[in-house]
Amino acid sequence: MPLHPPRAMRWLLGIAGGLLVIVVAGGAIFIATFDVNRLIAPGQARVKAVTGRDLLIRGGATLEISLHPRLVANDVSISNWPGAGSAPVATAKQVAVQLDLLPLLSGRYEVTRLELVEPVIALATDAQGRGNWEFDAVATPDAAGPRANSSAGVLEALSIDRLDVDKGAITYRDAKSGKVTAIAVDRLSLVMPSPEAAIRVEFRGAVNTIPIDLKGELGALQALAARRWPYPLDVAGKIAGRETALKAQIRVEQNTTAFDGLDLAYGGRAVKGRVAYTAGGARPRVVADISVDTLSAADLDLHGGAAKQGPAVPVSASRFVIPETAVPFDALREVDADIKVRTGRLSLGDGIVLQEVDARLTLDNGRLEAPVLKANLFGGDLTARLAIDTTRAADPAITVRADARDMDLGQLRALLGIKGDVHGSRVALSIDLKMHGSSPHAWARDATGSALLTISRGTLATGKLDQGGGVLVSLLSAINPFYQTDESTELLCGVARLPLQHGVARIDRSLALETTKVAASASGTVDFRTETLDLSYKPSVRQGIPIEVPQVAQLVRLQGSFRDPKVRVDAAASAATAARIGAAIGTGGLSMLGTTLLNQTTEGGAGPCEIALGRATLERRDSANGTSAAVTPQESARKILPRPFRH
């Protein structure tokens, strides 16, 4: 009698269901009674075949029964490469592997989750730059079975949907530099829905004590294993407590790792461009071409003041204004670099701000050069070149050449201690210095070369200077008898020319100031070794200005330390004494200021600013016949003062 089709289908389903119950029940009984430790030896052999390393499981293993069986191994370690000693490359308090049941029944191993508890991973390179994670470079064949040809083969052999790390530590040691990078892992999670899908990543921990908390996406595991570049990176969160977002396309070619299309937002700053890092040479090499919207010196302190731990270390008091703290140049000898950087705003502190910065930096074997540095400074244009040679670690050599033109004195007034308003006056600065040392004070103490500051015509609201006080106000008040009565001063020019020889500037009338009513020139010494100065100013009054001669100081002295200089008016000084201030202050034969300069300014000769610039010299007077012979290098030099001065 033939079976009715619906009834036959029910019979078949019933039989199949019964068989499934038998298989599942039998599998459950097998799993429940099976000693998973019997799999340790075959597993060790398989790891040895794939990686060439020894896998040890000292704490045994257990198997948790469920639709997703979970294999747990305790006290696990993997050996290092041959010749690296007995210390393992990785250890873990516990390793848990969760599998899919149905693929397991068919002989396929699909890991749905891999958990590492308190792993300690020690990565390192050898003298040739090979890493101990590169299994193909260091492993040896094993009789247990065929071995993958590369580390990529190891990745391809793994099918993991999720990796979780709890409380781990990773170190990376570079054999060439000896530098160690330490990573503390509070939590690491990698979610990989499939080998072709993007990896969702989460990391919370620290790199060299810098706290990091990031989430985002990486490219597919399959793309990474097959080395298909570029490999995308897109993460966001916080680094050192500052909001951070990073996007880039990673490209690895031989020993070079490049971040193309870099788009980094960090602490309110935006960085775009390309960065490449090359290992394997005598030193690592960094090549970068980046733009930064704004930057400050504080941005380079990733730890941040609040993040630093431990009690404050007392700083010994110094009698010097210029810091004696050593500048760490060691890093310049550890890496080579070629960096192009542009930034809209660079704040150096103390009110010094560079805008529209365009710079190139090269670093080769401890020699740093900045052949191109352009920027806007205080409303003017700055061009500079810098070279630092640190090959002699104890005595680095520094060369600086800089020209800043058309700077606004009004923007400089805070830096110079001027409290009043300034209108129209422009400033130029030229520096050409060579120096040695490891601290700013050491550089100033050894500086040899020249520095020139010039100030053009403008208006200074001197009536408001009383509110601020200070040594600059005291000096201006002493050399300008109109200071107390005039609301403003019409400045014609100012010059400060410092010829430096090993930190000492011996000044022969190369400091000068001229207004529409008074002029003053100075001689003396500025000593950066001891941070002391001794300058004598001789004021003179323009002809036609209604003022009695006794109201003008015959001699003004500026003496003392940089930290606390004093202004003294020598009202009793005679004209003869003033004419011989070079001898009086012991500067060793400097040209004399006094009556000679007075004669020049009252008879239409070159003014103090022209003399300070070196464009003109004083006349020589023949005391016998009263004639004079001009010794002016440029007879047609522009007269800065429209009318002569008198005293």
C-alpha positions as CSV (number, residue, x, y, z in Angstrom):
1,M,0.0,0.0,0.0
2,P,1.7,3.2,-1.1
3,L,2.3,6.0,1.5
4,H,0.3,9.2,1.2
5,P,2.8,12.0,0.5
6,P,2.0,14.2,3.5
7,R,2.1,11.2,5.8
8,A,5.5,10.1,4.3
9,M,6.9,13.6,4.9
10,R,5.9,13.4,8.6
11,W,7.6,10.0,8.8
12,L,10.8,11.3,7.3
13,L,10.8,14.4,9.6
14,G,10.2,12.2,12.6
15,I,13.1,9.9,11.7
16,A,15.4,12.9,11.0
17,G,14.4,14.5,14.4
18,G,15.1,11.3,16.2
19,L,18.5,11.0,14.6
20,L,19.3,14.6,15.5
21,V,18.3,13.9,19.1
22,I,20.6,10.9,19.1
23,V,23.5,12.8,17.6
24,V,23.1,15.8,19.9
25,A,22.7,13.6,23.0
26,G,25.6,11.5,22.0
27,G,27.7,14.7,21.3
28,A,26.7,16.1,24.7
29,I,27.7,12.8,26.5
30,F,31.0,12.8,24.6
31,I,31.8,16.4,25.4
32,A,30.8,15.9,29.1
33,T,33.0,12.9,29.4
34,F,35.9,14.0,27.2
35,D,39.1,15.2,28.9
36,V,40.0,18.4,27.0
37,N,43.6,18.2,28.3
38,R,44.1,15.3,25.8
39,L,44.0,18.0,23.1
40,I,46.8,20.1,24.5
41,A,49.6,18.0,23.0
42,P,48.1,18.1,19.4
43,G,47.4,21.8,19.9
44,Q,51.0,22.4,20.9
45,A,52.2,20.6,17.8
46,R,50.0,22.6,15.6
47,V,51.2,25.9,17.1
48,K,54.8,24.7,16.6
49,A,54.1,23.9,13.0
50,V,52.6,27.2,12.2
51,T,54.8,29.6,14.2
52,G,57.9,27.6,15.1
53,R,57.3,28.5,18.8
54,D,56.6,26.4,21.8
55,L,53.2,26.7,23.5
56,L,53.0,25.9,27.2
57,I,49.8,25.5,29.2
58,R,50.9,25.0,32.8
59,G,47.5,25.5,34.5
60,G,45.6,22.9,32.4
61,A,42.4,23.4,30.4
62,T,38.7,23.1,30.8
63,L,35.7,22.9,28.4
64,E,32.4,24.7,29.1
65,I,29.4,23.0,27.4
66,S,26.9,25.1,25.5
67,L,25.8,25.9,21.9
68,H,29.1,27.8,21.8
69,P,31.6,25.6,23.7
70,R,34.2,27.6,25.6
71,L,37.7,26.2,26.0
72,V,39.7,27.8,28.8
73,A,43.5,27.4,29.3
74,N,45.3,28.7,32.3
75,D,48.9,30.0,32.7
76,V,49.7,30.1,29.0
77,S,53.0,31.1,27.4
78,I,54.6,31.1,24.0
79,S,58.4,30.9,23.6
80,N,60.5,33.7,22.1
81,W,62.6,33.3,19.0
82,P,65.8,31.2,19.0
83,G,68.7,32.8,20.8
84,A,66.5,35.3,22.7
85,G,66.8,33.4,26.0
86,S,64.3,31.7,28.2
87,A,61.9,34.6,28.6
88,P,58.7,34.0,26.6
89,V,57.4,36.4,24.0
90,A,53.9,36.2,25.5
91,T,52.2,35.0,28.6
92,A,48.6,35.1,29.9
93,K,46.9,34.3,33.1
94,Q,44.1,32.9,31.1
95,V,43.1,32.3,27.5
96,A,39.5,31.5,26.6
97,V,38.4,30.3,23.2
98,Q,34.7,30.2,22.3
99,L,33.7,28.1,19.2
100,D,30.7,27.6,17.1
101,L,29.2,24.2,17.8
102,L,27.9,23.2,14.3
103,P,31.1,23.9,12.4
104,L,32.9,22.1,15.2
105,L,30.9,18.9,14.5
106,S,31.9,19.1,10.9
107,G,35.5,19.5,11.7
108,R,35.8,23.2,11.2
109,Y,37.0,25.6,13.9
110,E,35.4,29.0,13.9
111,V,36.3,31.1,16.9
112,T,33.5,33.4,17.9
113,R,35.5,35.0,20.7
114,L,39.1,34.9,22.0
115,E,39.7,36.3,25.5
116,L,43.1,37.1,27.0
117,V,43.3,37.9,30.7
118,E,46.3,39.7,32.0
119,P,48.5,39.0,29.0
120,V,52.1,40.2,29.0
121,I,53.6,40.5,25.5
122,A,57.3,41.4,24.9
123,L,57.9,42.5,21.3
124,A,61.5,43.2,20.2
125,T,63.7,43.7,17.2
126,D,67.2,42.4,16.6
127,A,70.2,44.3,15.3
128,Q,69.0,43.7,11.7
129,G,65.6,45.1,12.5
130,R,63.7,41.8,12.4
131,G,60.8,41.5,14.9
132,N,60.2,38.5,17.2
133,W,56.6,38.5,15.9
134,E,57.8,37.6,12.4
135,F,57.5,33.9,12.6
136,D,58.8,33.2,9.1
137,A,62.0,35.0,9.8
138,V,63.0,33.0,12.9
139,A,61.1,29.7,13.1
140,T,62.5,26.4,12.1
141,P,60.6,23.6,10.3
142,D,59.0,21.0,12.6
143,A,58.2,17.4,11.9
144,A,54.7,17.9,13.3
145,G,53.4,19.3,10.1
146,P,53.8,22.0,7.4
147,R,54.4,25.5,8.6
148,A,52.9,28.8,7.2
149,N,55.4,30.7,5.0
150,S,54.8,34.1,6.7
151,S,53.2,35.9,9.6
152,A,50.4,36.8,7.1
153,G,49.8,33.0,6.8
154,V,49.2,32.9,10.5
155,L,46.6,35.6,10.2
156,E,45.0,33.8,7.3
157,A,44.8,30.6,9.4
158,L,42.8,32.3,12.1
159,S,39.1,32.9,11.9
160,I,38.2,35.0,14.9
161,D,35.0,37.1,15.3
162,R,36.0,38.9,18.4
163,L,39.2,39.5,20.5
164,D,39.0,40.9,24.1
165,V,42.0,41.7,26.2
166,D,41.6,42.5,29.9
167,K,44.4,44.1,32.0
168,G,47.4,43.5,29.7
169,A,50.9,44.9,29.1
170,I,52.8,45.2,25.9
171,T,56.4,46.3,25.5
172,Y,58.4,47.0,22.4
173,R,62.2,47.2,22.5
174,D,64.2,48.5,19.6
175,A,67.6,46.8,19.6
176,K,69.4,49.5,17.7
177,S,68.3,52.5,19.9
178,G,67.6,50.6,23.1
179,K,64.4,52.5,23.4
180,V,61.4,50.8,25.0
181,T,57.8,51.6,24.4
182,A,55.4,50.4,27.1
183,I,51.7,49.9,26.5
184,A,49.3,49.3,29.4
185,V,46.0,47.8,28.4
186,D,43.0,48.3,30.6
187,R,40.7,47.1,27.9
188,L,41.1,46.1,24.2
189,S,38.3,44.9,22.0
190,L,38.4,43.9,18.3
191,V,35.1,42.9,16.7
192,M,35.4,41.2,13.3
193,P,32.0,40.1,11.9
194,S,33.8,38.5,9.0
195,P,37.3,38.5,7.4
196,E,36.0,40.9,4.8
197,A,34.2,43.3,7.1
198,A,35.7,46.4,8.9
199,I,37.1,45.8,12.4
200,R,35.4,47.7,15.2
201,V,38.1,48.6,17.8
202,E,38.1,49.9,21.3
203,F,41.2,50.7,23.4
204,R,41.5,52.1,26.9
205,G,44.9,52.2,28.5
206,A,48.2,54.2,28.2
207,V,51.2,54.4,25.9
208,N,54.4,55.4,27.8
209,T,52.1,56.7,30.6
210,I,50.1,58.8,28.2
211,P,46.4,57.9,28.8
212,I,44.5,56.9,25.7
213,D,40.8,56.1,25.3
214,L,39.8,55.5,21.6
215,K,37.0,53.8,19.6
216,G,36.5,53.4,15.9
217,E,37.1,51.2,12.9
218,L,40.0,49.6,11.1
219,G,40.1,47.9,7.7
220,A,39.2,44.2,7.2
221,L,41.4,41.5,8.7
222,Q,41.6,39.8,5.3
223,A,43.0,43.0,3.8
224,L,45.6,43.3,6.5
225,A,46.7,39.6,6.2
226,A,47.0,40.0,2.4
227,R,48.8,43.3,2.8
228,R,46.3,45.1,0.6
229,W,47.1,48.8,0.9
230,P,46.0,51.3,1.8
231,Y,44.5,50.1,5.0
232,P,42.0,52.5,6.6
233,L,42.1,53.8,10.1
234,D,39.2,55.9,11.7
235,V,39.2,56.3,15.5
236,A,38.1,59.0,18.0
237,G,38.2,59.6,21.7
238,K,40.7,61.1,24.1
239,I,44.5,61.2,24.3
240,A,46.0,62.7,27.4
241,G,42.5,63.9,28.3
242,R,42.1,65.9,25.1
243,E,39.5,65.2,22.5
244,T,41.0,63.3,19.5
245,A,39.9,62.1,16.1
246,L,42.2,60.4,13.7
247,K,41.7,59.3,10.1
248,A,44.4,58.0,7.8
249,Q,45.2,55.5,5.0
250,I,48.0,53.2,6.2
251,R,50.5,51.9,3.7
252,V,53.4,49.5,4.5
253,E,56.2,49.0,2.0
254,Q,59.3,47.1,3.2
255,N,60.4,49.0,6.3
256,T,58.3,52.1,5.8
257,T,54.9,52.7,7.3
258,A,53.1,55.7,5.8
259,F,50.0,57.5,7.0
260,D,48.5,59.0,3.8
261,G,45.6,61.4,3.9
262,L,46.3,62.1,7.6
263,D,43.4,64.0,9.2
264,L,44.0,64.5,13.0
265,A,42.0,66.7,15.3
266,Y,43.6,66.9,18.7
267,G,42.8,69.2,21.6
268,G,41.1,71.7,19.3
269,R,44.0,71.5,16.8
270,A,43.7,70.2,13.2
271,V,46.6,68.5,11.5
272,K,46.4,67.4,7.9
273,G,49.0,65.9,5.5
274,R,51.2,62.8,5.3
275,V,53.6,61.1,7.7
276,A,56.0,58.2,6.9
277,Y,58.1,56.2,9.4
278,T,61.0,54.1,8.2
279,A,62.8,51.6,10.3
280,G,65.8,49.4,9.6
281,G,68.5,51.9,8.9
282,A,71.1,53.4,11.2
283,R,68.3,55.3,12.8
284,P,64.6,55.5,12.3
285,R,63.6,58.2,9.7
286,V,60.5,60.3,9.7
287,V,59.3,62.2,6.6
288,A,56.3,64.5,7.0
289,D,54.5,67.2,5.0
290,I,51.8,68.6,7.3
291,S,49.7,71.6,8.0
292,V,48.5,72.6,11.4
293,D,45.8,75.3,12.0
294,T,47.3,76.5,15.3
295,L,49.9,75.3,17.7
296,S,51.5,76.2,21.0
297,A,54.4,75.0,23.1
298,A,51.9,73.6,25.6
299,D,50.6,71.2,22.9
300,L,53.9,69.4,22.9
301,D,53.4,68.4,26.6
302,L,51.2,65.3,26.1
303,H,51.2,64.5,29.8
304,G,49.6,67.8,30.8
305,G,50.2,69.5,34.2
306,A,47.3,67.7,35.9
307,A,48.4,64.3,34.7
308,K,51.8,64.3,36.2
309,Q,52.0,62.3,39.4
310,G,54.1,62.6,42.5
311,P,55.1,65.6,44.7
312,A,56.4,68.8,43.0
313,V,60.2,68.9,42.7
314,P,61.5,72.1,44.1
315,V,63.5,74.2,41.6
316,S,66.6,75.8,42.9
317,A,66.6,79.6,42.7
318,S,68.8,81.2,40.1
319,R,70.2,84.7,40.0
320,F,69.9,84.7,36.3
321,V,66.9,85.8,34.2
322,I,67.8,83.7,31.2
323,P,67.0,80.0,32.1
324,E,69.8,77.7,33.1
325,T,67.7,74.6,32.6
326,A,69.2,72.2,30.1
327,V,67.4,71.7,26.8
328,P,67.1,67.9,26.1
329,F,68.8,67.3,22.7
330,D,69.2,63.6,23.0
331,A,66.1,62.9,20.8
332,L,67.9,64.6,17.9
333,R,70.5,61.9,17.8
334,E,67.9,59.0,17.9
335,V,66.0,59.7,14.6
336,D,66.5,61.3,11.2
337,A,63.8,63.4,9.7
338,D,62.7,65.6,6.8
339,I,59.7,67.6,7.8
340,K,57.7,70.4,6.1
341,V,55.2,72.1,8.3
342,R,52.8,75.0,7.9
343,T,50.7,76.5,10.7
344,G,48.4,79.5,10.9
345,R,49.5,80.3,14.4
346,L,52.4,79.2,16.6
347,S,52.4,80.5,20.2
348,L,55.9,80.4,21.9
349,G,54.8,81.9,25.2
350,D,55.6,85.3,26.8
351,G,53.4,87.0,24.2
352,I,55.5,85.8,21.2
353,V,53.2,84.5,18.4
354,L,54.2,83.5,14.9
355,Q,51.5,83.5,12.2
356,E,51.4,82.0,8.8
357,V,54.5,79.8,9.6
358,D,56.2,77.9,6.7
359,A,59.1,75.9,7.8
360,R,61.3,72.9,6.7
361,L,63.3,70.9,9.2
362,T,66.0,68.3,8.3
363,L,67.6,66.1,10.9
364,D,70.6,63.9,10.0
365,N,72.8,62.0,12.5
366,G,72.2,64.6,15.2
367,R,72.4,67.7,13.0
368,L,69.2,69.7,12.8
369,E,68.9,72.4,10.2
370,A,66.0,74.7,9.4
371,P,67.1,76.1,6.1
372,V,63.6,77.7,5.5
373,L,61.6,79.5,8.2
374,K,59.1,82.1,7.2
375,A,56.4,83.7,9.4
376,N,54.6,86.8,10.3
377,L,55.8,88.3,13.7
378,F,54.1,91.2,15.4
379,G,52.6,92.3,12.1
380,G,55.9,92.1,10.2
381,D,57.8,89.5,8.1
382,L,60.3,87.1,9.6
383,T,62.8,85.0,7.7
384,A,65.3,82.8,9.6
385,R,67.7,79.9,9.4
386,L,68.7,77.7,12.3
387,A,71.3,74.9,12.7
388,I,71.9,72.8,15.8
389,D,74.8,70.3,15.8
390,T,74.4,67.8,18.7
391,T,77.1,65.4,17.6
392,R,79.1,66.6,20.6
393,A,76.4,65.8,23.2
394,A,78.0,67.8,26.0
395,D,78.5,70.9,23.9
396,P,76.0,71.3,21.1
397,A,76.7,74.1,18.6
398,I,73.9,76.5,17.5
399,T,73.8,79.0,14.6
400,V,70.9,81.5,14.2
401,R,70.4,84.0,11.4
402,A,67.1,85.9,11.5
403,D,65.6,89.1,10.0
404,A,62.3,90.5,11.1
405,R,61.1,93.6,9.3
406,D,58.2,96.0,9.6
407,M,57.0,94.8,13.0
408,D,54.5,96.9,14.8
409,L,55.9,98.5,18.0
410,G,52.3,98.7,19.3
411,Q,52.1,94.9,19.3
412,L,55.6,94.7,20.9
413,R,54.8,97.1,23.8
414,A,53.7,94.4,26.2
415,L,56.9,92.4,25.6
416,L,59.0,95.5,26.1
417,G,57.2,96.6,29.2
418,I,55.6,99.7,27.6
419,K,52.2,100.4,29.1
420,G,51.2,103.3,26.9
421,D,49.7,103.3,23.4
422,V,52.1,103.4,20.4
423,H,51.1,104.6,16.9
424,G,52.9,104.3,13.6
425,S,56.3,103.1,14.8
426,R,57.7,100.0,13.1
427,V,60.6,97.8,14.3
428,A,63.2,95.8,12.5
429,L,65.4,93.1,14.1
430,S,68.5,91.3,12.6
431,I,70.4,88.5,14.4
432,D,73.5,86.6,13.3
433,L,74.8,84.5,16.2
434,K,76.9,81.5,16.9
435,M,76.9,79.8,20.3
436,H,77.5,76.6,22.2
437,G,75.9,75.0,25.3
438,S,72.9,73.1,26.4
439,S,70.8,75.8,28.1
440,P,69.5,79.3,27.1
441,H,71.9,80.9,29.6
442,A,74.8,78.9,28.2
443,W,73.9,80.1,24.7
444,A,73.8,83.7,25.8
445,R,77.0,83.4,27.7
446,D,78.8,82.1,24.6
447,A,77.0,84.2,21.9
448,T,79.3,85.7,19.3
449,G,78.0,87.8,16.4
450,S,75.7,90.7,16.2
451,A,72.1,91.8,17.0
452,L,70.5,95.0,15.6
453,L,67.2,96.5,16.6
454,T,65.9,99.6,14.9
455,I,62.7,101.6,15.6
456,S,61.1,104.0,13.1
457,R,59.1,107.2,13.6
458,G,56.0,107.0,15.7
459,T,54.0,108.4,18.6
460,L,54.4,107.1,22.1
461,A,51.7,108.0,24.7
462,T,54.1,108.7,27.5
463,G,51.4,110.3,29.7
464,K,50.1,106.8,30.4
465,L,53.5,105.3,31.3
466,D,53.2,106.5,34.9
467,Q,50.6,103.7,35.5
468,G,53.2,101.0,34.8
469,G,56.5,102.3,36.2
470,G,59.5,100.0,35.8
471,V,63.1,100.5,34.7
472,L,62.2,101.5,31.1
473,V,59.9,104.3,32.4
474,S,62.6,105.5,34.8
475,L,65.2,105.6,32.0
476,L,62.9,107.5,29.6
477,S,62.0,109.9,32.4
478,A,65.7,110.5,33.2
479,I,66.8,111.3,29.7
480,N,63.7,113.1,28.6
481,P,62.9,116.3,30.7
482,F,59.6,116.7,28.9
483,Y,58.3,113.3,30.1
484,Q,56.4,114.8,33.0
485,T,54.6,117.5,31.0
486,D,54.0,116.0,27.6
487,E,51.0,113.6,27.0
488,S,52.9,112.0,24.1
489,T,56.3,111.8,22.7
490,E,57.1,112.0,19.0
491,L,59.7,109.3,18.4
492,L,62.0,109.8,15.5
493,C,64.2,106.8,15.7
494,G,65.7,104.2,18.1
495,V,68.7,101.9,17.5
496,A,70.2,99.1,19.6
497,R,73.3,97.5,18.0
498,L,75.0,94.8,20.0
499,P,78.4,93.5,18.8
500,L,78.7,90.3,20.8
501,Q,81.9,88.4,21.6
502,H,81.5,85.4,23.8
503,G,78.5,86.8,25.6
504,V,79.8,90.4,26.1
505,A,78.7,93.4,24.1
506,R,81.0,96.4,24.3
507,I,78.9,99.3,23.1
508,D,80.4,102.5,21.6
509,R,77.5,104.8,20.9
510,S,75.5,102.0,19.3
511,L,72.5,102.6,21.6
512,A,70.6,105.7,20.5
513,L,67.1,107.3,20.9
514,E,65.9,110.4,19.2
515,T,62.6,112.3,19.6
516,T,61.5,115.7,18.2
517,K,62.8,117.3,21.4
518,V,65.7,115.2,22.8
519,A,68.3,112.7,21.7
520,A,70.5,110.3,23.7
521,S,73.3,108.0,22.8
522,A,74.9,105.4,25.1
523,S,78.2,103.6,25.6
524,G,79.1,100.9,28.0
525,T,79.0,97.1,28.5
526,V,76.2,94.5,28.5
527,D,77.5,91.2,29.9
528,F,75.4,88.1,29.3
529,R,77.8,85.9,31.2
530,T,77.0,87.6,34.5
531,E,73.8,89.2,33.3
532,T,74.9,92.6,34.3
533,L,75.0,95.9,32.4
534,D,76.7,99.3,32.8
535,L,75.5,101.9,30.3
536,S,75.9,105.7,30.3
537,Y,73.5,107.9,28.4
538,K,74.2,111.5,27.5
539,P,71.0,113.5,26.6
540,S,70.9,116.6,24.4
541,V,68.1,119.0,23.5
542,R,67.0,120.1,20.1
543,Q,67.7,123.7,19.2
544,G,64.8,126.1,19.6
545,I,63.2,124.1,22.4
546,P,62.5,126.4,25.4
547,I,64.2,124.7,28.3
548,E,67.0,125.7,30.7
549,V,70.1,123.6,30.4
550,P,70.2,122.7,34.1
551,Q,66.9,120.8,33.5
552,V,68.7,118.3,31.3
553,A,70.7,115.6,33.1
554,Q,74.3,115.7,32.1
555,L,74.7,111.9,32.5
556,V,72.3,109.0,33.1
557,R,73.6,105.6,34.3
558,L,71.8,102.3,33.9
559,Q,73.6,99.8,36.0
560,G,73.1,96.5,37.8
561,S,71.7,93.0,37.0
562,F,69.3,92.1,34.3
563,R,66.8,91.2,37.0
564,D,67.0,94.5,38.8
565,P,68.9,97.3,37.0
566,K,69.0,100.8,38.5
567,V,68.7,104.2,36.9
568,R,70.8,106.9,38.4
569,V,71.0,110.6,37.3
570,D,74.5,112.2,37.8
571,A,73.4,115.8,38.0
572,A,76.7,117.0,39.3
573,A,78.8,115.5,36.5
574,S,80.9,118.0,34.6
575,A,81.1,118.3,30.9
576,A,84.6,117.0,31.1
577,T,83.6,114.0,33.1
578,A,80.7,113.3,30.6
579,A,83.2,113.5,27.7
580,R,85.3,110.8,29.3
581,I,82.7,108.3,30.3
582,G,84.5,105.6,28.5
583,A,87.4,105.8,30.9
584,A,85.1,106.4,33.9
585,I,83.2,103.1,33.5
586,G,86.4,101.2,32.7
587,T,85.5,99.8,29.3
588,G,89.0,99.9,28.0
589,G,89.4,102.7,25.5
590,L,85.9,103.1,24.1
591,S,85.3,106.3,22.1
592,M,84.2,109.2,24.2
593,L,80.6,110.5,24.0
594,G,80.4,113.9,25.8
595,T,81.2,117.2,24.2
596,T,82.2,115.6,20.9
597,L,78.7,114.2,20.3
598,L,77.2,117.4,21.6
599,N,79.1,119.4,19.0
600,Q,78.0,117.1,16.3
601,T,74.3,117.3,17.1
602,T,74.3,121.1,17.7
603,E,76.0,121.9,14.4
604,G,74.0,119.8,12.0
605,G,76.1,116.7,11.9
606,A,74.9,113.1,11.9
607,G,72.5,112.3,14.7
608,P,72.9,109.5,17.3
609,C,70.8,107.0,15.3
610,E,73.0,107.4,12.2
611,I,76.1,107.0,14.3
612,A,74.6,104.0,16.2
613,L,73.9,102.3,12.8
614,G,77.5,102.8,11.8
615,R,76.5,105.0,8.8
616,A,78.4,108.0,10.1
617,T,81.1,108.9,12.6
618,L,81.8,112.0,14.7
619,E,83.9,114.8,13.4
620,R,87.5,115.2,14.5
621,R,88.2,118.7,15.7
622,D,91.6,120.3,15.4
623,S,92.0,122.1,18.7
624,A,94.8,124.3,17.3
625,N,93.0,126.0,14.5
626,G,89.4,125.2,15.3
627,T,88.8,123.5,12.0
628,S,87.0,120.2,11.6
629,A,87.4,117.3,9.2
630,A,84.4,115.1,8.6
631,V,85.0,111.4,8.7
632,T,81.6,110.3,7.4
633,P,81.6,107.2,5.2
634,Q,78.4,108.3,3.5
635,E,78.3,112.0,3.0
636,S,74.8,111.9,1.5
637,A,73.4,109.8,4.3
638,R,69.9,110.8,5.2
639,K,69.7,113.0,8.3
640,I,67.3,111.3,10.7
641,L,66.9,114.6,12.7
642,P,65.5,117.5,10.8
643,R,67.1,120.1,13.1
644,P,70.2,120.0,15.3
645,F,70.2,119.4,19.0
646,R,71.8,121.3,21.8
647,H,72.6,120.7,25.5
